[in-house]
């Protein structure tokens, strides 16, 4: 173990290297999953926790981790199933209350959320639990209590707390104070965030929770603050997304989704992947339908399946054109492979697969990368509906 204060990125890279030599190392799978969550890469975290559960189904760590990952992707109901299993296996609410509380908040159960956050104040996630408790109190109409809850962190000049303070004020309807608080922390940001702040007071309590925690607004399902950004820095994430220049890779008609960039876990694992499969890349440059489970998609709905995600967005119906556009970059690579769509909450995912193993998915991902096609691994859970794009 390192003898210094290890960053989440370093912890992820270190554990990915361990897993390259020992794929069944349970402790490293859990640690990698937690690090990926801290870095905002919920999809990769779910993959790590899912593999950990396969190795030790009786450990509450994998169950609680999977619950946290599902919360981060906007699936609070699915997350509660995993948290309940963790509790049955002996986990304490102190250890996962910060994440289960968020699940309750997203479901509009603020009292239950606040109970969990308060329990987590005694655990390792105490600072994030305090930030989330303050937001939950503001969402449920208790602005004064929210400000008092944040005060210990504000006195420490905690950046996340200062930004959460602006969000809590906006949720409470005090837009002027929210803009003032934001400008104090991020000079000049209030002008860009004002439209976001003004939408918050008119939302329902579950919608407010989804907006301030995940950046998701009702109606169009557009997320402005989610993928691959630190959980404790949510306001900065929203501000970055609102001011970002649209990617040239995204067609104008495809509003609401974009091609994914490489995930944090992929970047950390890249040296390992390139070192471990140097002689197989050429094999994947030709059609590789032998890598996918073509006969198990419908016949085995109760198992996890490994896919590669090509895009995500709020309008799954638009993925037919998107898949055709991606496939046109190298048709020979996609010969015999169709596209699929999975819907999780307000988001939809454009997928190819499923693959026999994570190794097969990595191989095909390398081939896509050589054709300048971005992708990352995503694991569907038992019972997850994945539909084939018609006429493929």
TAJO-V27278 format. One line per field, one symbol per residue. burial: 1 if it has 16 or more other ideal C-beta (glycine too) atoms within 10 Angstrom, else 0. A space follows every 10 residues. Layout:
BEGIN
burial=???
END
This chain:
BEGIN
burial=0000000100 1111111110 0000110111 1111111111 1111111111 1110000011 1111111111 1111110111 0110111000 1011111111 1111111111 0111111111 1000101111 1111111111 0110111011 0011000101 1111111111 1111101110 1100110011 0011011001 0010111111 1111111000 1111111110 1111111110 1000000001 0001011111 0011111110 0110000000 0001000100 1110001000 0001111111 1111010111 0110011001 0011001111 1101111111 1111100111 1111111110 0011111111 1000010010 00
END
